[in-house]
């Protein structure tokens, strides 16, 4: 009986520790993803936060908490139980998948992302390149989306530079979703495509 009781108590302690770890991860991401804080950042200010969120989601996964559940918790705490939260969650989960497939979640890559820095791509045709943050809808065209997490996607730097401020079918589709979700001010005009292309920089 004594041994059973001890095992039971030990199991409870382990389970409680796991819950605490997951809760801490969600709390950290809440701070990184807080829309009010993001709105105060300068140009590309959210880029390092995307790297950090990727690190913490992968850390949570390794501790036994699915990234989907962590992001659900994050969005609940932020009060984004709507399309804004769903789009943001999808983007952050996609980034974890991208980082994993490109071999950026090794020890070295995780250490870089933990501090908001670019990991080194280890797999695929872009091996050796840095893992940058791209704006799906170019910030040069829609600066309102500069620090919107749903618009940020991890991408090898060379591919990012080649993409520049191009606006294609995917960009148009995502822009429509961002507008419908209320992530972009529909009354604010976009920049001129010709001008935006001329001034575009990596990470646009």
Secondary structure, DSSP 8 states (H G I E B T S, - for coil): -HHHHHHHHHHHHHHHHHHHHHHHHHHHHHHHH-HHHHTT--TTTTHHHHHHHHHHHHHHHHTT--HHHHHHHHHHHHT--SHHHHHHHHHHHHHHHHHHHTTTTSHHHHHHHHTT---B--SSTTTTSBEEEEESS-TTT-GGGTT-GGGEEEEEHHHHHHHTT---HHHHHHHHHHHHHT-S-TTS----HHHHHHH--TT-
